Amino acid sequence: MGHLSTHMLTHLLVMNAVVPLVIYGLARHHRLPDMWRLWPWATAAQLVLLWGWHSPAVLSAALQQTSLMLLMHFSLATAAAMFWMSIASMPQRESWRAPLALLITGKLFCLLGALLVFAPNLLFSGAHAGLQSTGHSLADQQMAGMIMLVACPLSYVTAGIVLAGRWFLSLDKLGSLNG
């Protein structure tokens, strides 16, 4: 695995595994702030940061500078925490919004992965020719994209299915109470 695919794996482990597990652990113990109303902003923030940090010039610079890379990891983890808190704190009557946020986010994460896989050349070489010394290659870029394409359904789509199922069950319970 090269530098970019290792970078992507780190992001995905933090944003799609560690952060959601911590958030849902807090929710289970009723220690989660009520942030569900922020779901559109948390969704937008996560997407803007993801695409902004992964624009060719910005990611090329971050791959060259440790402080910029740390800022990227911190800001993406913070945005993921806000996103997952807004999803996990959503009340039952509003829970239809969670699968929508997960669908939007998951689709745009997968789109970035597909761009990395199917780009005919390096997207992050640009003016930063030093990336070759970090082990960045087309194969590494494609591996980073494949990691994203595997992680998206495992996290966002699975969470969306579970939350949509809960919402449908709550509608069924509501229908049987009214009927």
N, C-alpha and C positions, 0 to 999 in steps of 0.2 A: 504494500500500500504506500502511495506517495504522500507528499505533504498536503495536497488539497483534499484527497479522500480522507486522510486522518483528521484534518480540520473539520470536514463535513460530518464525520462520525462523532466527533466531540460535540459539535452543535446539536446534532440529533439526539444524542444520549442525554444531554442537559435539557433541551427544550421539549423533547417528546417522551422522555422517560422519567428522569430525576424530578424535574419541576412538577409534572402532573401527579406523580406518586406522593410527593410532599404535600401538595395542595389537597389532594383527596384524603390523605391522612389527617390533615388539619380539619377538613370538612367533617370527617367521620367523628372527630372529637369535639365538634361544634366550636372550633377555634378559628373560624374563617371570617374575615370581614365581609359584610354585605356589599359586594361590588357588582352585582349582576347588571345593574343599570348602565354600567360602563362597557358592556360587551361590544357595542359597535366601535367605540374608541380603542378598546384593547385589541380588537381584531384588526382595525386599521393600523394601529401602531406596530403590531407584530409584522404585518405585511410590508409596511413602508420601511421598517428597519431591515427586514430580511432582504428585500429587493435592493434597498439602498446600499447596504453593506456588501452585497454580492454584485454590484455593478462593476464592470471590468476595472476601471481606474481605482476605485476604492478598495476592492479586494486585493488587487495587485499591491497597493500600498500597505495594506494590513498584513499581507503575507511577508512583507519586508521589514515591518516594524513591530516589535513585540508589544510596545505600549498601545499601539493602535489595535492590535489583535486582542489584547486584554479588554480594551474598551468595547470592541465588537462582541466578545463573549459576554461581558457583563450586561450590555444593553439588550442583547437578544434574550438572555436569561431573565432579565427584569421584565421585558415585554411578554415573554412566555408566562411568567408568573402572574402578571396582570390578566392575561388572556384566560389562563386556566382558573384563576380565582373568580373571574366574572362568570365563567361557565359553571363552576362547581357551586357557586352561591346562588344560582338562579332558582327562584321559587317554583314549585310544581306547576302553578297556573301559567307561568311564563316559559316553561321549559322547552317549548317549540323553538325558541330562539337559539338554543345551544347547538342542535344539529345544523342549523343554518350557518352559524358562525364557524363550526367545524368544517362544513362543506366548502365554504368560501376559502377559508385558510388552507385546507388540505389541497384543494384544486390548484391554488396559486403556488403552493410549495411544490407540488408535483410538476407543475409547468416549469419551474426553475430547474428541477431535476431533469426533465425531458430536454430542456435547452442544453444542459451540460452534456447529456448523453449523445444527442444528435447533431451538435455543432460540428461542422466539418473541420474546424481548426480551433486552436486555443483561444478561449475568450479572455483569459486573464494575463496574457503576455504583454500586450500593449507596449507602452514605453518602458516597461520594467523588464528589461532583458535578463536581469539577474534571477528571474524565476526559474530558469533552467537549472541553476545551481541548487535550488531547493528541491529538485526532483519532480517539478511540475511538467507534465507531459499530457498529450491528448488522451492517452490511456488512463492517466491519473484523473483527469477531468471527467472522463466517461465513468470511471469507477465512483467518483464523488456523486455524479448524477444518479447512478444506479442505486447507491446507498439511499439517496433521497426518495427515489421511486419505490423502494421497498419499505422505507420507514413511514412514508405518508399513509398508506393504507393500514399499516400495523397500528398507527397511533390515532390519527385524526378520523379516519373512516371507521375504525373499530369503536372509538369513543362516540362518534356520531350515531352509529347503529345502536349501541347500548342506550344512549340518552334518548334517541327516538323511540326505542322500545319502551322505556320507562314512561315517556310521555303518552304513548298509545295506551299503555296499561292504566295510567291515571285517567284517561278519557273514558276507558271502559268502566272503571270503578265509579266515576262520576255518573255515567249513563245508568249503571245499575242502581245507584242511590236515588236517581231521579225517576227511575222507571218502576 
